[in-house]
Amino acid sequence: MAKKEEDKKAKAETKKPATTRKKPGPPKGKTNNPNGRPKGSKNKIQYDIRKAIYEKVGDKTFISGLFTDIKNVDDFEKRAKLKLELVKLFVPRPMNEDEAKDRDIKSAIFDKLAGVKEEE
């Protein structure tokens, strides 16, 4: 039994600590594609789609047509679901307690970093 314990100790001593092990892949801050998309550049497809949606939503005839289409749905359950989904697009959902606390903490940290004094 003493032999097994000695073997375990010897193996434990030969293992490298977890902090000195090399992580796979390039080092932090380097990339495998140095000529890739520049930082801060827009995702062109997403930008074009959003622009088209905003142009449509800004058109009064589109909005009135949308409401007319919803009114023409015969099934009242489907009509209600459509109205709810439409409202979700324009009205922000309320935050739960954890999200509100997180927002308050982030605001306090930002104020402290910015040098804003708390009102007493």
CORFENWO-V660558 format. One record per run of one state. SS is the DSSP state (@ for helix, = for strand, . for the rest). FROM is the first residue (numbers start at 1). TO is the last residue. If there is no record, write none. Layout:
ss from to
SS FROM TO
SS FROM TO
This chain:
ss from to
. 1 1
@ 2 14
. 15 17
@ 18 20
. 21 43
@ 44 57
. 58 59
@ 60 71
. 72 75
@ 76 90
. 91 96
@ 97 114
. 115 120
